[in-house]
Amino acid sequence: MNDRDPGCLFCRIVAGEIPSKRVFETESVLAFHDINPQAPVHGLVIPKAHIVSLNDITESNAAVMGDLFLAARRVAAELGVAASGWRAVFNCGRDAQMAVDHLHLHVLGGRPMKWPPG
């Protein structure tokens, strides 16, 4: 894991080089609105450190993974979908439609979700 990848879109958002509509931030994670929402509420929660995908997490990332889930819960509350229901989604790899090679957790809500999602 590198701290930052200067060519990574999300690392550039973390660095403030690319604007985002931020929802929540801690020392280890950043949450912001997705620029291409797939639901009425669509936030992204990312680690500030560059981790490519779930395939790249190690035991040393355990704390930041917990931080991602705690931030997702807070984002759902702040965006008004905690009570009605929301979905947390990780995509891993191209076949799963992972568009940015930086680990990110989607927080989706604001409408009934369908199952199966794939």
WONORMO-V146852 format. One record per run of one state. SS is the DSSP state (H for helix, E for strand, L for the rest). FROM is the first residue (numbers start at 0). TO is the last residue. If there is no record, write none. Layout:
BEGIN
ss=SS from=FROM to=TO
ss=SS from=FROM to=TO
END
This chain:
BEGIN
ss=L from=0 to=0
ss=E from=1 to=1
ss=L from=2 to=7
ss=H from=8 to=13
ss=L from=14 to=20
ss=E from=21 to=24
ss=L from=25 to=27
ss=E from=28 to=32
ss=L from=33 to=39
ss=E from=40 to=46
ss=L from=47 to=48
ss=E from=49 to=49
ss=L from=50 to=52
ss=H from=53 to=55
ss=L from=56 to=57
ss=H from=58 to=77
ss=L from=78 to=84
ss=E from=85 to=89
ss=L from=90 to=92
ss=H from=93 to=95
ss=L from=96 to=102
ss=E from=103 to=108
ss=L from=109 to=117
END
